[in-house]
Amino acid sequence: DQTPWWGSQAALQRWKDGRTGDPLVDASMRELKATGFMSNRGRQNVASYLIFDLGVDWRWGAAHFEELLLDYDPCSNWGNWVAAAGLTGQRVNKFNTRKQLSDYDPGHEYVDHWLKRKPSKRRAELPLLSAGTSMRAVKVRRLDPPQPKPAAPSSSEMAGLATGMRVCLTHLSEAMNGKSGTLGRFCVLNQKWEVFLDDVDRAKAVSAMNLMSESNVGPSPTASSSKGATALKDLQSGMTVQLLEGAGNMRGRLGRLGRFSASKGVWEVFLNGVEKAKAVPADFLMAELRTMLDRATGA
């Protein structure tokens, strides 16, 4: 916006306070200040007056609306202010506020209400500018009591979780359990973490109870044998493993570990010569001897 705005901060403040000297503009601005509401007709008039009569940058007006309007919406607010300033390439609408007052409030009920007496801040019935030449009383819902701020995440929810940490999903659907990703930000309002899964472009919102640090993901703490208990400590994704007794006709076969499903307590195992992964309980797996020796020697 390269418009040479000539309006002063003093003029902007008079507009905010409803003390410009224009009855319709002042009544509308005082209504906004008192209730957090203004009719669509009023919004168009005060925007036009600020921009074209006072010469004040429209962005100051948009910011003021953002601060006070109870029904504030970013797209509607800023988009309408851009249009009011004539920056959309369409026709520029400069409102004649005197004519608007004559057309929409000929009896001055609306402006008198806001300019000649001090209204209650939360009045149940307030006169509004109508679409025609007559006035109508409109019921305005009383403001709801202020809602308490969201509580900060509890220590149990945040325990062990931090932005940038690698995590696994758990206690969700069968399709989601075991998926891995990286933690983003924590939303205090929704009490959820932003999780960037490895195979998904867009972040997911996940509760802390459905997340487990990958450093804590591992096989069941108990095993069917002492040999199995020792071997389970060395299991991790990508490792070559051998199936133990209990795996039926797959006993002794070698494969590569995929992801671990914490909810089911099973590993995803890609057996040599088999395209589809097998779900195998941790108790039936042991790291291949060569792999264990390589890790022990640092090779």
BALOBA-1460 file (C-alpha; in Angstrom, 3 decimals):
// residues 299
<rec num="1" residu="d" x="0.000" y="0.000" z="0.000"/>
<rec num="2" residu="q" x="1.735" y="3.169" z="-1.248"/>
<rec num="3" residu="t" x="-1.127" y="5.548" z="-0.374"/>
<rec num="4" residu="p" x="0.195" y="8.840" z="1.114"/>
<rec num="5" residu="w" x="-1.871" y="8.838" z="4.315"/>
<rec num="6" residu="w" x="-2.191" y="12.317" z="5.784"/>
<rec num="7" residu="g" x="-4.353" y="11.637" z="8.852"/>
<rec num="8" residu="s" x="-2.897" y="12.133" z="12.327"/>
<rec num="9" residu="q" x="-2.831" y="9.885" z="15.395"/>
<rec num="10" residu="a" x="-5.050" y="12.451" z="17.120"/>
<rec num="11" residu="a" x="-7.683" y="11.987" z="14.418"/>
<rec num="12" residu="l" x="-7.424" y="8.205" z="14.825"/>
<rec num="13" residu="q" x="-7.956" y="8.520" z="18.591"/>
<rec num="14" residu="r" x="-11.053" y="10.727" z="18.118"/>
<rec num="15" residu="w" x="-12.435" y="8.098" z="15.749"/>
<rec num="16" residu="k" x="-11.796" y="5.339" z="18.310"/>
<rec num="17" residu="d" x="-13.464" y="7.344" z="21.097"/>
<rec num="18" residu="g" x="-16.477" y="8.319" z="18.986"/>
<rec num="19" residu="r" x="-15.686" y="12.041" z="19.125"/>
<rec num="20" residu="t" x="-15.281" y="13.000" z="15.465"/>
<rec num="21" residu="g" x="-18.336" y="15.254" z="15.363"/>
<rec num="22" residu="d" x="-20.133" y="13.019" z="12.863"/>
<rec num="23" residu="p" x="-23.258" y="11.646" z="14.651"/>
<rec num="24" residu="l" x="-23.498" y="8.327" z="12.813"/>
<rec num="25" residu="v" x="-19.769" y="7.568" z="13.047"/>
<rec num="26" residu="d" x="-19.585" y="8.562" z="16.722"/>
<rec num="27" residu="a" x="-22.653" y="6.522" z="17.687"/>
<rec num="28" residu="s" x="-21.322" y="3.441" z="15.878"/>
<rec num="29" residu="m" x="-17.871" y="3.716" z="17.484"/>
<rec num="30" residu="r" x="-19.343" y="4.155" z="20.973"/>
<rec num="31" residu="e" x="-21.546" y="1.114" z="20.413"/>
<rec num="32" residu="l" x="-18.460" y="-0.891" z="19.466"/>
<rec num="33" residu="k" x="-16.553" y="0.284" z="22.521"/>
<rec num="34" residu="a" x="-19.443" y="-0.473" z="24.888"/>
<rec num="35" residu="t" x="-20.643" y="-3.817" z="23.503"/>
<rec num="36" residu="g" x="-18.018" y="-5.278" z="21.171"/>
<rec num="37" residu="f" x="-20.567" y="-5.186" z="18.344"/>
<rec num="38" residu="m" x="-21.419" y="-2.986" z="15.357"/>
<rec num="39" residu="s" x="-23.873" y="-3.553" z="12.492"/>
<rec num="40" residu="n" x="-22.569" y="-4.203" z="8.994"/>
<rec num="41" residu="r" x="-23.954" y="-0.837" z="7.860"/>
<rec num="42" residu="g" x="-22.138" y="0.885" z="10.702"/>
<rec num="43" residu="r" x="-18.848" y="-0.876" z="9.915"/>
<rec num="44" residu="q" x="-18.940" y="0.304" z="6.301"/>
<rec num="45" residu="n" x="-19.653" y="3.886" z="7.341"/>
<rec num="46" residu="v" x="-16.960" y="4.189" z="10.010"/>
<rec num="47" residu="a" x="-14.360" y="2.522" z="7.756"/>
<rec num="48" residu="s" x="-15.123" y="4.919" z="4.902"/>
<rec num="49" residu="y" x="-15.011" y="7.917" z="7.261"/>
<rec num="50" residu="l" x="-11.631" y="6.918" z="8.742"/>
<rec num="51" residu="i" x="-10.034" y="6.314" z="5.343"/>
<rec num="52" residu="f" x="-11.481" y="9.060" z="3.142"/>
<rec num="53" residu="d" x="-12.568" y="11.804" z="5.566"/>
<rec num="54" residu="l" x="-9.791" y="11.530" z="8.147"/>
<rec num="55" residu="g" x="-7.063" y="10.230" z="5.814"/>
<rec num="56" residu="v" x="-5.894" y="7.600" z="8.326"/>
<rec num="57" residu="d" x="-4.203" y="4.368" z="7.196"/>
<rec num="58" residu="w" x="-6.904" y="1.661" z="7.009"/>
<rec num="59" residu="r" x="-4.648" y="-0.803" z="8.839"/>
<rec num="60" residu="w" x="-5.087" y="1.160" z="12.081"/>
<rec num="61" residu="g" x="-8.842" y="0.717" z="11.760"/>
<rec num="62" residu="a" x="-8.555" y="-3.005" z="11.022"/>
<rec num="63" residu="a" x="-6.341" y="-3.453" z="14.085"/>
<rec num="64" residu="h" x="-8.841" y="-1.582" z="16.269"/>
<rec num="65" residu="f" x="-11.694" y="-3.800" z="15.068"/>
<rec num="66" residu="e" x="-9.555" y="-6.860" z="15.750"/>
<rec num="67" residu="e" x="-9.099" y="-5.699" z="19.326"/>
<rec num="68" residu="l" x="-12.759" y="-4.960" z="20.139"/>
<rec num="69" residu="l" x="-15.100" y="-7.039" z="17.948"/>
<rec num="70" residu="l" x="-16.590" y="-10.085" z="19.669"/>
<rec num="71" residu="d" x="-17.351" y="-11.701" z="16.299"/>
<rec num="72" residu="y" x="-13.875" y="-10.968" z="14.942"/>
<rec num="73" residu="d" x="-12.681" y="-13.175" z="12.089"/>
<rec num="74" residu="p" x="-9.250" y="-12.505" z="10.524"/>
<rec num="75" residu="c" x="-10.269" y="-13.078" z="6.901"/>
<rec num="76" residu="s" x="-13.538" y="-11.145" z="7.059"/>
<rec num="77" residu="n" x="-12.091" y="-8.253" z="9.021"/>
<rec num="78" residu="w" x="-8.914" y="-7.609" z="7.061"/>
<rec num="79" residu="g" x="-10.493" y="-8.493" z="3.719"/>
<rec num="80" residu="n" x="-13.339" y="-6.013" z="4.229"/>
<rec num="81" residu="w" x="-10.937" y="-3.274" z="5.298"/>
<rec num="82" residu="v" x="-8.840" y="-3.838" z="2.165"/>
<rec num="83" residu="a" x="-12.030" y="-3.509" z="0.093"/>
<rec num="84" residu="a" x="-13.098" y="-0.385" z="2.017"/>
<rec num="85" residu="a" x="-9.746" y="1.223" z="1.186"/>
<rec num="86" residu="g" x="-10.318" y="0.527" z="-2.531"/>
<rec num="87" residu="l" x="-7.332" y="-1.798" z="-2.872"/>
<rec num="88" residu="t" x="-9.113" y="-4.740" z="-4.509"/>
<rec num="89" residu="g" x="-9.219" y="-3.268" z="-8.006"/>
<rec num="90" residu="q" x="-12.979" y="-2.722" z="-7.815"/>
<rec num="91" residu="r" x="-14.898" y="0.514" z="-7.386"/>
<rec num="92" residu="v" x="-14.134" y="2.703" z="-4.368"/>
<rec num="93" residu="n" x="-17.122" y="3.264" z="-2.059"/>
<rec num="94" residu="k" x="-16.929" y="6.570" z="-0.204"/>
<rec num="95" residu="f" x="-19.975" y="6.770" z="2.053"/>
<rec num="96" residu="n" x="-21.883" y="9.997" z="2.643"/>
<rec num="97" residu="t" x="-22.508" y="9.540" z="6.361"/>
<rec num="98" residu="r" x="-25.043" y="12.395" z="6.507"/>
<rec num="99" residu="k" x="-27.193" y="10.740" z="3.834"/>
<rec num="100" residu="q" x="-26.718" y="7.346" z="5.468"/>
<rec num="101" residu="l" x="-28.041" y="8.772" z="8.744"/>
<rec num="102" residu="s" x="-31.063" y="10.226" z="6.963"/>
<rec num="103" residu="d" x="-31.777" y="6.928" z="5.165"/>
<rec num="104" residu="y" x="-31.267" y="4.477" z="8.002"/>
<rec num="105" residu="d" x="-31.951" y="6.448" z="11.192"/>
<rec num="106" residu="p" x="-34.333" y="9.273" z="10.202"/>
<rec num="107" residu="g" x="-35.738" y="9.578" z="13.716"/>
<rec num="108" residu="h" x="-32.262" y="9.621" z="15.292"/>
<rec num="109" residu="e" x="-33.260" y="6.911" z="17.785"/>
<rec num="110" residu="y" x="-29.969" y="5.124" z="17.241"/>
<rec num="111" residu="v" x="-27.605" y="8.103" z="17.462"/>
<rec num="112" residu="d" x="-29.527" y="9.649" z="20.362"/>
<rec num="113" residu="h" x="-29.250" y="6.404" z="22.299"/>
<rec num="114" residu="w" x="-25.456" y="6.402" z="22.054"/>
<rec num="115" residu="l" x="-24.704" y="10.129" z="22.047"/>
<rec num="116" residu="k" x="-27.245" y="11.727" z="24.416"/>
<rec num="117" residu="r" x="-27.179" y="9.245" z="27.287"/>
<rec num="118" residu="k" x="-24.672" y="6.789" z="28.646"/>
<rec num="119" residu="p" x="-25.937" y="3.256" z="27.935"/>
<rec num="120" residu="s" x="-25.362" y="0.253" z="30.137"/>
<rec num="121" residu="k" x="-22.296" y="-1.669" z="29.000"/>
<rec num="122" residu="r" x="-24.212" y="-4.940" z="28.813"/>
<rec num="123" residu="r" x="-27.687" y="-3.729" z="28.010"/>
<rec num="124" residu="a" x="-30.016" y="-6.549" z="26.932"/>
<rec num="125" residu="e" x="-31.822" y="-4.546" z="24.228"/>
<rec num="126" residu="l" x="-29.967" y="-2.070" z="22.003"/>
<rec num="127" residu="p" x="-31.351" y="-0.237" z="18.968"/>
<rec num="128" residu="l" x="-29.452" y="-1.086" z="15.788"/>
<rec num="129" residu="l" x="-29.387" y="0.400" z="12.319"/>
<rec num="130" residu="s" x="-31.951" y="-1.469" z="10.263"/>
<rec num="131" residu="a" x="-31.820" y="-2.345" z="6.571"/>
<rec num="132" residu="g" x="-34.777" y="-0.008" z="5.912"/>
<rec num="133" residu="t" x="-35.992" y="3.349" z="7.225"/>
<rec num="134" residu="s" x="-37.632" y="2.096" z="10.432"/>
<rec num="135" residu="m" x="-36.019" y="0.983" z="13.640"/>
<rec num="136" residu="r" x="-36.340" y="-2.419" z="15.223"/>
<rec num="137" residu="a" x="-35.301" y="-3.636" z="18.648"/>
<rec num="138" residu="v" x="-32.916" y="-6.560" z="18.488"/>
<rec num="139" residu="k" x="-32.179" y="-8.884" z="21.364"/>
<rec num="140" residu="v" x="-28.455" y="-8.993" z="22.013"/>
<rec num="141" residu="r" x="-27.167" y="-12.030" z="23.871"/>
<rec num="142" residu="r" x="-25.530" y="-11.097" z="27.127"/>
<rec num="143" residu="l" x="-21.814" y="-11.615" z="27.229"/>
<rec num="144" residu="d" x="-20.730" y="-14.947" z="28.620"/>
<rec num="145" residu="p" x="-18.612" y="-14.859" z="31.767"/>
<rec num="146" residu="p" x="-14.885" y="-14.981" z="31.055"/>
<rec num="147" residu="q" x="-13.617" y="-18.499" z="30.627"/>
<rec num="148" residu="p" x="-10.620" y="-19.629" z="32.694"/>
<rec num="149" residu="k" x="-7.340" y="-19.852" z="30.855"/>
<rec num="150" residu="p" x="-6.313" y="-23.364" z="29.835"/>
<rec num="151" residu="a" x="-4.251" y="-25.048" z="32.496"/>
<rec num="152" residu="a" x="-0.612" y="-25.634" z="31.752"/>
<rec num="153" residu="p" x="0.217" y="-29.233" z="30.814"/>
<rec num="154" residu="s" x="0.648" y="-31.450" z="33.830"/>
<rec num="155" residu="s" x="3.958" y="-33.047" z="34.661"/>
<rec num="156" residu="s" x="2.512" y="-36.457" z="33.819"/>
<rec num="157" residu="e" x="1.503" y="-35.254" z="30.334"/>
<rec num="158" residu="m" x="4.814" y="-33.568" z="29.630"/>
<rec num="159" residu="a" x="7.054" y="-36.145" z="31.280"/>
<rec num="160" residu="g" x="9.824" y="-37.148" z="28.924"/>
<rec num="161" residu="l" x="8.376" y="-35.258" z="25.931"/>
<rec num="162" residu="a" x="10.080" y="-32.292" z="24.277"/>
<rec num="163" residu="t" x="10.066" y="-30.568" z="20.891"/>
<rec num="164" residu="g" x="12.321" y="-32.349" z="18.387"/>
<rec num="165" residu="m" x="12.079" y="-35.723" z="20.172"/>
<rec num="166" residu="r" x="11.465" y="-38.919" z="18.213"/>
<rec num="167" residu="v" x="8.235" y="-40.615" z="19.298"/>
<rec num="168" residu="c" x="5.981" y="-43.578" z="18.518"/>
<rec num="169" residu="l" x="2.169" y="-43.551" z="18.433"/>
<rec num="170" residu="t" x="0.340" y="-45.869" z="20.789"/>
<rec num="171" residu="h" x="-3.228" y="-46.676" z="21.954"/>
<rec num="172" residu="l" x="-4.735" y="-45.437" z="18.678"/>
<rec num="173" residu="s" x="-6.112" y="-47.322" z="15.662"/>
<rec num="174" residu="e" x="-4.366" y="-50.407" z="14.349"/>
<rec num="175" residu="a" x="-3.266" y="-48.444" z="11.283"/>
<rec num="176" residu="m" x="-1.665" y="-45.678" z="13.383"/>
<rec num="177" residu="n" x="-0.115" y="-47.634" z="16.255"/>
<rec num="178" residu="g" x="3.646" y="-47.990" z="15.986"/>
<rec num="179" residu="k" x="4.149" y="-45.139" z="13.522"/>
<rec num="180" residu="s" x="7.152" y="-42.945" z="14.260"/>
<rec num="181" residu="g" x="7.660" y="-39.220" z="13.950"/>
<rec num="182" residu="t" x="9.154" y="-36.049" z="15.404"/>
<rec num="183" residu="l" x="7.508" y="-33.814" z="18.008"/>
<rec num="184" residu="g" x="6.712" y="-30.233" z="17.054"/>
<rec num="185" residu="r" x="5.025" y="-27.717" z="19.346"/>
<rec num="186" residu="f" x="2.695" y="-28.382" z="22.297"/>
<rec num="187" residu="c" x="-0.700" y="-26.623" z="22.157"/>
<rec num="188" residu="v" x="-1.740" y="-25.652" z="25.686"/>
<rec num="189" residu="l" x="-5.290" y="-24.816" z="24.540"/>
<rec num="190" residu="n" x="-6.002" y="-28.254" z="23.020"/>
<rec num="191" residu="q" x="-3.541" y="-30.143" z="25.224"/>
<rec num="192" residu="k" x="-2.058" y="-31.882" z="22.186"/>
<rec num="193" residu="w" x="1.346" y="-32.272" z="20.555"/>
<rec num="194" residu="e" x="2.133" y="-31.504" z="16.930"/>
<rec num="195" residu="v" x="3.630" y="-34.720" z="15.473"/>
<rec num="196" residu="f" x="5.357" y="-34.939" z="12.073"/>
<rec num="197" residu="l" x="5.077" y="-38.617" z="11.079"/>
<rec num="198" residu="d" x="7.782" y="-40.052" z="8.848"/>
<rec num="199" residu="d" x="5.381" y="-41.080" z="6.070"/>
<rec num="200" residu="v" x="2.974" y="-38.103" z="6.267"/>
<rec num="201" residu="d" x="3.663" y="-34.590" z="4.972"/>
<rec num="202" residu="r" x="1.256" y="-32.769" z="7.283"/>
<rec num="203" residu="a" x="1.544" y="-32.665" z="11.083"/>
<rec num="204" residu="k" x="-0.938" y="-34.566" z="13.275"/>
<rec num="205" residu="a" x="-2.377" y="-33.335" z="16.593"/>
<rec num="206" residu="v" x="-1.880" y="-36.105" z="19.162"/>
<rec num="207" residu="s" x="-2.528" y="-36.269" z="22.917"/>
<rec num="208" residu="a" x="0.406" y="-36.943" z="25.204"/>
<rec num="209" residu="m" x="-1.209" y="-40.194" z="26.379"/>
<rec num="210" residu="n" x="-0.882" y="-41.536" z="22.823"/>
<rec num="211" residu="l" x="2.829" y="-40.809" z="22.527"/>
<rec num="212" residu="m" x="5.889" y="-42.725" z="23.637"/>
<rec num="213" residu="s" x="9.490" y="-41.679" z="23.278"/>
<rec num="214" residu="e" x="11.336" y="-43.963" z="20.851"/>
<rec num="215" residu="s" x="14.057" y="-44.340" z="23.454"/>
<rec num="216" residu="n" x="11.443" y="-46.010" z="25.668"/>
<rec num="217" residu="v" x="10.013" y="-48.210" z="22.914"/>
<rec num="218" residu="g" x="11.212" y="-51.745" z="23.207"/>
<rec num="219" residu="p" x="10.105" y="-55.295" z="23.748"/>
<rec num="220" residu="s" x="8.152" y="-56.504" z="26.709"/>
<rec num="221" residu="p" x="10.145" y="-56.352" z="29.965"/>
<rec num="222" residu="t" x="9.505" y="-60.035" z="30.626"/>
<rec num="223" residu="a" x="10.616" y="-62.909" z="28.441"/>
<rec num="224" residu="s" x="9.863" y="-66.587" z="28.195"/>
<rec num="225" residu="s" x="13.437" y="-67.545" z="28.952"/>
<rec num="226" residu="s" x="16.608" y="-66.066" z="30.424"/>
<rec num="227" residu="k" x="18.217" y="-66.358" z="26.988"/>
<rec num="228" residu="g" x="15.364" y="-64.380" z="25.474"/>
<rec num="229" residu="a" x="15.475" y="-61.727" z="28.220"/>
<rec num="230" residu="t" x="19.143" y="-61.068" z="27.520"/>
<rec num="231" residu="a" x="18.665" y="-60.901" z="23.780"/>
<rec num="232" residu="l" x="15.607" y="-58.591" z="23.960"/>
<rec num="233" residu="k" x="17.669" y="-55.749" z="25.357"/>
<rec num="234" residu="d" x="19.603" y="-55.524" z="22.079"/>
<rec num="235" residu="l" x="16.654" y="-55.311" z="19.669"/>
<rec num="236" residu="q" x="16.166" y="-52.199" z="17.518"/>
<rec num="237" residu="s" x="14.699" y="-51.275" z="14.132"/>
<rec num="238" residu="g" x="16.823" y="-52.323" z="11.152"/>
<rec num="239" residu="m" x="18.610" y="-55.113" z="13.041"/>
<rec num="240" residu="t" x="18.937" y="-58.624" z="11.643"/>
<rec num="241" residu="v" x="17.183" y="-61.122" z="13.941"/>
<rec num="242" residu="q" x="16.581" y="-64.839" z="14.253"/>
<rec num="243" residu="l" x="13.268" y="-66.377" z="15.265"/>
<rec num="244" residu="l" x="13.372" y="-68.525" z="18.401"/>
<rec num="245" residu="e" x="11.323" y="-71.474" z="19.672"/>
<rec num="246" residu="g" x="7.634" y="-70.654" z="19.796"/>
<rec num="247" residu="a" x="7.599" y="-69.149" z="16.312"/>
<rec num="248" residu="g" x="6.299" y="-72.415" z="14.870"/>
<rec num="249" residu="n" x="7.555" y="-73.402" z="11.423"/>
<rec num="250" residu="m" x="9.404" y="-70.072" z="11.169"/>
<rec num="251" residu="r" x="11.867" y="-71.078" z="13.900"/>
<rec num="252" residu="g" x="15.482" y="-70.356" z="12.971"/>
<rec num="253" residu="r" x="14.648" y="-68.042" z="10.054"/>
<rec num="254" residu="l" x="16.430" y="-64.703" z="9.682"/>
<rec num="255" residu="g" x="14.871" y="-61.327" z="8.974"/>
<rec num="256" residu="r" x="15.134" y="-57.581" z="9.498"/>
<rec num="257" residu="l" x="13.286" y="-55.690" z="12.230"/>
<rec num="258" residu="g" x="10.837" y="-52.974" z="11.237"/>
<rec num="259" residu="r" x="8.723" y="-50.988" z="13.726"/>
<rec num="260" residu="f" x="7.653" y="-52.048" z="17.198"/>
<rec num="261" residu="s" x="3.950" y="-51.867" z="18.145"/>
<rec num="262" residu="a" x="3.838" y="-50.842" z="21.782"/>
<rec num="263" residu="s" x="0.075" y="-51.496" z="22.003"/>
<rec num="264" residu="k" x="0.403" y="-55.114" z="20.788"/>
<rec num="265" residu="g" x="3.881" y="-55.882" z="22.033"/>
<rec num="266" residu="v" x="4.984" y="-57.244" z="18.635"/>
<rec num="267" residu="w" x="7.754" y="-56.396" z="16.184"/>
<rec num="268" residu="e" x="7.352" y="-55.985" z="12.442"/>
<rec num="269" residu="v" x="9.760" y="-58.558" z="10.925"/>
<rec num="270" residu="f" x="10.705" y="-58.740" z="7.237"/>
<rec num="271" residu="l" x="11.860" y="-62.338" z="6.759"/>
<rec num="272" residu="n" x="14.430" y="-63.084" z="4.087"/>
<rec num="273" residu="g" x="12.656" y="-64.107" z="0.896"/>
<rec num="274" residu="v" x="9.225" y="-62.905" z="2.096"/>
<rec num="275" residu="e" x="7.837" y="-59.592" z="0.845"/>
<rec num="276" residu="k" x="5.153" y="-59.013" z="3.492"/>
<rec num="277" residu="a" x="6.156" y="-58.284" z="7.072"/>
<rec num="278" residu="k" x="5.263" y="-60.673" z="9.891"/>
<rec num="279" residu="a" x="4.082" y="-59.579" z="13.358"/>
<rec num="280" residu="v" x="6.214" y="-61.454" z="15.874"/>
<rec num="281" residu="p" x="6.127" y="-61.174" z="19.693"/>
<rec num="282" residu="a" x="9.375" y="-59.859" z="21.168"/>
<rec num="283" residu="d" x="9.828" y="-63.052" z="23.182"/>
<rec num="284" residu="f" x="10.345" y="-65.045" z="19.970"/>
<rec num="285" residu="l" x="13.175" y="-62.874" z="18.606"/>
<rec num="286" residu="m" x="16.906" y="-62.756" z="19.164"/>
<rec num="287" residu="a" x="19.499" y="-60.539" z="17.512"/>
<rec num="288" residu="e" x="21.617" y="-62.533" z="15.065"/>
<rec num="289" residu="l" x="24.917" y="-63.494" z="16.676"/>
<rec num="290" residu="r" x="27.009" y="-61.686" z="14.037"/>
<rec num="291" residu="t" x="25.073" y="-58.452" z="14.643"/>
<rec num="292" residu="m" x="25.564" y="-58.697" z="18.406"/>
<rec num="293" residu="l" x="29.298" y="-59.313" z="18.001"/>
<rec num="294" residu="d" x="29.629" y="-56.352" z="15.644"/>
<rec num="295" residu="r" x="27.987" y="-54.065" z="18.150"/>
<rec num="296" residu="a" x="30.084" y="-55.381" z="21.022"/>
<rec num="297" residu="t" x="33.331" y="-54.757" z="19.122"/>
<rec num="298" residu="g" x="32.229" y="-51.399" z="17.717"/>
<rec num="299" residu="a" x="32.519" y="-52.631" z="14.113"/>
